[in-house]
Amino acid sequence: MMTTHRRADRPLEWFLAGFSAVWGGSALFTSGLFSLAPYLQMLDRLTTVQWAAISMALGAVHMIALLVNGTAWWTPILRLVTTSANAGFFAWIAAILFYSPDVGPAAMTYGYFALGFAWCAVAAGQDVAKMKLGTYGL
């Protein structure tokens, strides 16, 4: 495992940040994802391209924060924002799928991704708290 800069690696966060970016790309290039009944609620709010762009941007910004991790004061804040946004986003998708008539394994899968993002959000929040207390150690 490589340790970059001054903070320990965060393999779960790296995986989830990449997942967010890849999910956005697959939503953009997979025709028909948003034509499935459970996802139609999402199209009431934004277009497929907008959802894909948001997901890819969250993943990319999260990866930048992880790459710079620990060498700039703003990295814990960006990690907290991106992980919290993704936790809410994937929890919402899980809820949509769970309450749809044809519940499948995707509801549980997205739910677990939401839990992973929430776990990482707690870790990022702890880093933000350390930063405010002056113990983050930049």
DRENDOTOR-375081 format. One record per residue (C-alpha): residue number from 1; residue in three letters; y, x, z. Coordinates in steps of 0.1 Angstrom, whole numbers, m for minus. Example, Ala and Ser with C-alpha at 12.3 -4.5 7.8 and 13.67 -1.06 7.14 Angstrom:
2
[1,"Ala",[m45,123,78]];
[2,"Ser",[m11,137,71]];
***
This chain:
138
[1,"Met",[0,0,0]];
[2,"Met",[34,14,m9]];
[3,"Thr",[62,13,16]];
[4,"Thr",[96,10,m1]];
[5,"His",[128,20,16]];
[6,"Arg",[132,14,53]];
[7,"Arg",[112,m18,58]];
[8,"Ala",[75,m24,58]];
[9,"Asp",[58,m40,28]];
[10,"Arg",[56,m77,27]];
[11,"Pro",[26,m84,4]];
[12,"Leu",[26,m122,9]];
[13,"Glu",[63,m124,1]];
[14,"Trp",[58,m103,m30]];
[15,"Phe",[29,m125,m41]];
[16,"Leu",[49,m157,m35]];
[17,"Ala",[80,m144,m52]];
[18,"Gly",[60,m135,m83]];
[19,"Phe",[42,m169,m81]];
[20,"Ser",[76,m187,m81]];
[21,"Ala",[87,m168,m112]];
[22,"Val",[54,m173,m130]];
[23,"Trp",[53,m210,m120]];
[24,"Gly",[88,m214,m136]];
[25,"Gly",[76,m196,m168]];
[26,"Ser",[45,m216,m170]];
[27,"Ala",[64,m249,m165]];
[28,"Leu",[87,m238,m193]];
[29,"Phe",[60,m228,m218]];
[30,"Thr",[32,m252,m208]];
[31,"Ser",[38,m283,m228]];
[32,"Gly",[29,m315,m210]];
[33,"Leu",[31,m304,m173]];
[34,"Phe",[60,m326,m166]];
[35,"Ser",[46,m354,m187]];
[36,"Leu",[18,m359,m161]];
[37,"Ala",[25,m390,m140]];
[38,"Pro",[31,m373,m106]];
[39,"Tyr",[57,m349,m121]];
[40,"Leu",[78,m377,m137]];
[41,"Gln",[98,m381,m105]];
[42,"Met",[110,m346,m109]];
[43,"Leu",[123,m354,m144]];
[44,"Asp",[145,m381,m129]];
[45,"Arg",[165,m353,m112]];
[46,"Leu",[165,m324,m136]];
[47,"Thr",[150,m314,m170]];
[48,"Thr",[119,m293,m174]];
[49,"Val",[141,m263,m185]];
[50,"Gln",[163,m267,m154]];
[51,"Trp",[133,m268,m131]];
[52,"Ala",[118,m238,m148]];
[53,"Ala",[150,m219,m146]];
[54,"Ile",[155,m226,m109]];
[55,"Ser",[119,m215,m101]];
[56,"Met",[122,m183,m122]];
[57,"Ala",[156,m175,m107]];
[58,"Leu",[144,m180,m71]];
[59,"Gly",[114,m157,m78]];
[60,"Ala",[136,m131,m95]];
[61,"Val",[162,m130,m68]];
[62,"His",[135,m129,m41]];
[63,"Met",[119,m99,m58]];
[64,"Ile",[152,m81,m60]];
[65,"Ala",[158,m87,m23]];
[66,"Leu",[123,m74,m16]];
[67,"Leu",[128,m43,m39]];
[68,"Val",[161,m34,m22]];
[69,"Asn",[146,m45,12]];
[70,"Gly",[162,m28,42]];
[71,"Thr",[187,m7,23]];
[72,"Ala",[214,m34,22]];
[73,"Trp",[225,m58,48]];
[74,"Trp",[222,m89,26]];
[75,"Thr",[184,m86,19]];
[76,"Pro",[172,m106,49]];
[77,"Ile",[197,m134,41]];
[78,"Leu",[185,m136,5]];
[79,"Arg",[149,m135,16]];
[80,"Leu",[156,m164,40]];
[81,"Val",[174,m185,14]];
[82,"Thr",[148,m180,m13]];
[83,"Thr",[118,m185,9]];
[84,"Ser",[133,m216,25]];
[85,"Ala",[142,m231,m9]];
[86,"Asn",[108,m224,m23]];
[87,"Ala",[91,m238,9]];
[88,"Gly",[110,m270,4]];
[89,"Phe",[104,m271,m33]];
[90,"Phe",[67,m267,m32]];
[91,"Ala",[63,m290,m2]];
[92,"Trp",[81,m316,m22]];
[93,"Ile",[57,m311,m51]];
[94,"Ala",[28,m313,m27]];
[95,"Ala",[41,m345,m13]];
[96,"Ile",[46,m360,m47]];
[97,"Leu",[11,m351,m57]];
[98,"Phe",[m5,m362,m24]];
[99,"Tyr",[10,m397,m27]];
[100,"Ser",[2,m401,m64]];
[101,"Pro",[m26,m424,m73]];
[102,"Asp",[m47,m396,m87]];
[103,"Val",[m46,m370,m59]];
[104,"Gly",[m63,m338,m68]];
[105,"Pro",[m66,m303,m55]];
[106,"Ala",[m31,m294,m67]];
[107,"Ala",[m16,m313,m37]];
[108,"Met",[m34,m290,m13]];
[109,"Thr",[m27,m259,m34]];
[110,"Tyr",[10,m266,m35]];
[111,"Gly",[9,m274,2]];
[112,"Tyr",[m6,m240,10]];
[113,"Phe",[20,m223,m11]];
[114,"Ala",[47,m242,8]];
[115,"Leu",[32,m230,41]];
[116,"Gly",[32,m195,28]];
[117,"Phe",[68,m197,19]];
[118,"Ala",[76,m212,53]];
[119,"Trp",[58,m184,70]];
[120,"Cys",[78,m159,51]];
[121,"Ala",[110,m178,58]];
[122,"Val",[103,m175,96]];
[123,"Ala",[98,m137,91]];
[124,"Ala",[131,m135,71]];
[125,"Gly",[149,m156,98]];
[126,"Gln",[137,m132,125]];
[127,"Asp",[151,m103,104]];
[128,"Val",[184,m121,101]];
[129,"Ala",[185,m126,139]];
[130,"Lys",[178,m89,144]];
[131,"Met",[205,m81,119]];
[132,"Lys",[230,m102,139]];
[133,"Leu",[219,m86,171]];
[134,"Gly",[223,m52,156]];
[135,"Thr",[186,m42,159]];
[136,"Tyr",[177,m45,122]];
[137,"Gly",[184,m8,117]];
[138,"Leu",[200,m3,83]];
***
